[in-house]
C-alpha cells in the first residue's frame, strides 16, 4: 500500500508541475493581454496572446511555484518518512483544494486533480492503517 500512496503523490506532483509549466509558458489565461506583431510596412499583422508569466509578472510565477512545491511536499515525506505521511498529505490537499476553489476558473480548475489525488492517497493510507481484512484486497482467496 505504501507504493500506492507514493505513486498517487508522484502523480499529483507531476500533474501540478505540468500544469504550472503550461500556465506559465503556453496558456493565454491572462485575460486579454496581447502583443502586436508588426509587418514590414508598419501594419499590424496580428495580435499575439501573452503567456501568464509575461502578462502578470513575478507574483503569479511565485504563486504557481509555491503551489507546485506544496504539491511535491507529500511526495517527499512519503519517500523519506512514512510516519506522518497522511497528516502532511491531508493538510496539503486541503490547502490546494482551497486554492483551486478560490482561484476558480482562471487557474484553479487546472490544479483540481492534484488535491483529489492527494485525498485518494490519504484514503489508501487509512485502509493500510486499519489493516486489510478482505481476501480480495490481500490478493488471495480463502
C-alpha positions as CSV (number, residue, x, y, z in Angstrom):
1,X,0.0,0.0,0.0
2,X,2.9,2.4,0.6
3,X,3.8,2.2,-3.1
4,X,0.2,3.2,-3.9
5,X,0.5,6.3,-1.7
6,X,3.8,7.3,-3.2
7,X,2.5,6.7,-6.7
8,X,-0.6,8.8,-6.1
9,X,1.6,11.6,-4.6
10,X,4.0,11.4,-7.5
11,X,1.2,11.6,-10.0
12,X,-0.2,14.7,-8.1
13,X,3.2,16.3,-8.2
14,X,3.7,15.5,-11.9
15,X,0.2,17.0,-12.7
16,X,1.0,20.2,-10.7
17,X,4.4,20.5,-12.4
18,X,3.0,20.1,-15.9
19,X,0.0,22.5,-15.1
20,X,2.4,25.1,-13.8
21,X,4.6,24.9,-16.9
22,X,1.6,25.0,-19.1
23,X,0.1,28.1,-17.4
24,X,3.4,30.0,-17.2
25,X,4.6,29.3,-20.7
26,X,1.8,28.2,-23.1
27,X,-1.6,29.3,-22.0
28,X,-3.3,32.7,-22.6
29,X,-5.4,33.0,-19.5
30,X,-4.1,36.5,-18.9
31,X,-7.5,38.0,-19.7
32,X,-6.9,40.0,-22.9
33,X,-3.2,40.9,-22.6
34,X,-1.8,40.9,-26.1
35,X,1.2,41.9,-28.0
36,X,1.0,43.1,-31.6
37,X,3.2,41.8,-34.4
38,X,4.2,44.4,-36.9
39,X,4.8,43.7,-40.6
40,X,7.3,45.3,-42.9
41,X,5.2,48.4,-43.7
42,X,4.3,49.0,-40.0
43,X,0.9,47.4,-40.3
44,X,-0.3,45.2,-37.5
45,X,-0.1,41.7,-38.7
46,X,-1.8,40.1,-35.8
47,X,-2.2,40.1,-32.1
48,X,-0.3,37.5,-30.1
49,X,-1.6,36.4,-26.7
50,X,0.9,36.7,-23.9
51,X,1.6,33.9,-21.6
52,X,0.6,34.2,-18.0
53,X,4.2,34.7,-16.8
54,X,4.9,37.6,-19.2
55,X,1.5,39.2,-18.7
56,X,1.1,39.2,-14.9
57,X,4.7,39.2,-13.8
58,X,6.6,37.8,-10.9
59,X,3.8,37.5,-8.3
60,X,1.9,34.9,-10.3
61,X,5.1,33.0,-11.0
62,X,5.9,32.8,-7.3
63,X,2.3,31.7,-6.5
64,X,2.3,28.9,-9.0
65,X,5.8,27.7,-7.9
66,X,4.5,27.7,-4.3
67,X,1.5,25.6,-5.4
68,X,3.9,23.2,-7.1
69,X,6.2,22.9,-4.1
70,X,3.2,22.3,-1.9
71,X,2.1,19.5,-4.2
72,X,5.5,18.0,-4.0
73,X,5.8,18.1,-0.2
74,X,3.7,14.9,0.4
75,X,5.8,13.1,-2.1
76,X,9.0,14.0,-0.3
77,X,7.5,12.9,3.0
78,X,6.3,9.6,1.7
79,X,9.7,8.9,0.1
80,X,11.7,9.7,3.2
81,X,9.5,9.3,6.3
82,X,6.4,7.2,6.3
83,X,5.4,8.4,9.7
84,X,3.1,11.4,9.4
85,X,2.6,11.0,5.7
86,X,-1.2,11.0,5.9
87,X,-1.2,14.2,8.0
88,X,1.1,16.1,5.6
89,X,-0.8,14.9,2.6
90,X,-4.2,15.8,4.1
91,X,-3.1,19.3,5.1
92,X,-1.5,19.9,1.6
93,X,-4.7,18.5,-0.1
94,X,-7.0,20.8,1.9
95,X,-4.8,23.9,1.1
96,X,-4.6,23.0,-2.6
97,X,-8.4,22.4,-2.7
98,X,-8.9,25.8,-1.2
99,X,-6.6,27.4,-3.8
100,X,-8.4,25.6,-6.6
101,X,-11.8,26.8,-5.4
102,X,-10.8,30.3,-4.6
103,X,-9.0,30.9,-7.8
104,X,-11.9,29.3,-9.7
105,X,-12.0,29.0,-13.4
106,X,-8.9,31.1,-14.2
107,X,-6.2,28.9,-12.6
108,X,-7.8,26.6,-10.0
109,X,-9.6,24.2,-12.3
110,X,-6.2,23.1,-13.8
111,X,-5.0,22.2,-10.3
112,X,-8.2,20.5,-9.1
113,X,-7.0,16.9,-9.8
114,X,-4.0,17.5,-7.5
115,X,-5.9,17.6,-4.2
116,X,-8.2,14.8,-5.4
117,X,-5.2,12.5,-6.0
118,X,-3.9,13.5,-2.6
119,X,-7.2,12.7,-0.9
120,X,-7.1,9.3,-2.6
121,X,-3.6,8.8,-1.2
122,X,-4.9,9.6,2.3
123,X,-7.8,7.2,1.8
124,X,-5.5,4.4,0.8
125,X,-3.3,5.2,3.8
126,X,-6.3,4.8,6.1
127,X,-7.1,1.4,4.6
128,X,-3.5,0.4,5.3
129,X,-3.6,1.7,8.9
130,X,-6.8,-0.2,9.7
131,X,-5.4,-3.4,8.2
132,X,-6.7,-5.3,5.3
133,X,-9.1,-8.0,6.2
134,X,-10.8,-8.7,2.9
135,X,-9.2,-11.6,1.0
136,X,-9.7,-9.8,-2.3
137,X,-7.7,-6.8,-1.2
138,X,-4.9,-9.1,0.1
139,X,-4.7,-10.7,-3.3
140,X,-5.5,-14.2,-2.0
141,X,-8.6,-16.3,-1.7
142,X,-9.9,-18.2,1.3
